[in-house]
Amino acid sequence: MLKNEIWELFEITGNIEVYLYYKEHFNKSKEDNDEISDIIVTDAIKTSSL
């Protein structure tokens, strides 16, 4: 899969494992990863509270 396809899959599914795969295989800068991580945590909290 291409980098963008993996990222799009994550955005659609919100699957943390997809994100971790993306992060492991396509490292961005630390700042980008931190920002993405913050979004992931926020989304995970929203999802778990539904």
HELIX and SHEET records of a PDB file:
HELIX    1   1 LYS A    3  THR A   13  1                                  11    
HELIX    2   2 ILE A   16  HIS A   25  1                                  10    
HELIX    3   3 LYS A   30  SER A   48  1                                  19    
END                                                                             
